[in-house]
């Protein structure tokens, strides 16, 4: 068994293929500028589509240097219970309902 063991090999971490005679794709460095002053550099293949933004390690959104800026996305307003209520009722209707319910409550207490 010892003659078949692969001693000293790091299986899975190194390729057993030779790089001789292989042509790698042409690469270019792409720069992203973070609003916090960080500069990110990534190698991309020449024919690869380069994204307009990249998340920086600080969490901010770094934008492509010398690239067109992405269109700002419209932030959606989160609707509250009050907003949904106001879509169905007017203030006058709500005041009328309040008086009606207060009358029922007062009648049940005997006041």
N, C-alpha and C positions, 0 to 999 in steps of 0.2 A: 504494500500500500504506500509506503514511503517513497517509492520510485515514481509514483504517479501524482503525488501531491504537488501543488503549485506553491512552493515556498517563496516568500519574499514578494509575492505579487499583490498589488492593490486592485483587486477585482472591482470593476465598475468605476474606478476613478481615472483610469488611463485607457486610451484607445490602443489597440494592438495594430492598427493600420499605420503604414508608413506615409509620411507627408511628401516624400520624394515624387516628383512628376505630377503633383496636383496643382491646379491653378485655383487660387482663391478668388472670390468675387471682388471686383474693385470696390474700394470703400472710400467714404468721405466722412469727415468729422462734422457733426451738427451741434451747434451751441444753443443752449437755452439759458435765458436770464431770469433769475428769480427776483421778485420785488424786494426781498431781504438782502440782496447783494450777492447771492451765490450764483456761480456760473457752472452749468452742467454741460458736459461734453460726452457725446455718444457716437460710436462709429456705426454708420448705416451703409448698406450696399447702395451703389449708385442708382439702381433701378427701384429701390424700396420707396414706398410712400412714407413721408416723414410727417408725424403728427404735429399740429400747431402748438400744442401745449404738453407739458410733462409735469408730473407731481414731483416737487422738490423733496429732499430728505427732511426739510423743516416743516413740510405739510402745505406750503404755499404752492400756487400754480405758476410754474415757470413757463414763459412764453418763448417761442422760437425767435431767435435773433434774425433780423432782416427778413422776417416772414410777415404775412398779413395777419392782423390781429383777429382772433375769433369774435364773432358777433356776440354782444352781451345777451345773456338769456334773461327773459322776463321772469322775475320772481313771482310765484303765485302766492296770493294772499290766502292765509289759512282761515277758513270760515269758522266762526264761533257759533255757539247756540243762539246768541242774540242776533247774529246776521241771518241765520236761517229762519228765526222767528219773525224778523222784520220783513222777510220775503213773503210771508203768509199773512201777516196782520199789520194794521196801522196802529199808531199810538192811541187813537180814539177807541178802536176796537179793544185794545188791551186794557184801557182804563175801564171800559164798560164791563169786561169780563172780571176784572179785579173787584169792582163794586158788587157784581153778582155773587162772586164767591165769598166776599166779606159778609154779605147779607145772609148767605147760607150758614156761615160760621157763627155769626151773631145769633141767629135763630136757634142753632143747636145748643148754644150756651145759655139761652134764655134771657139774653140781654135786650 
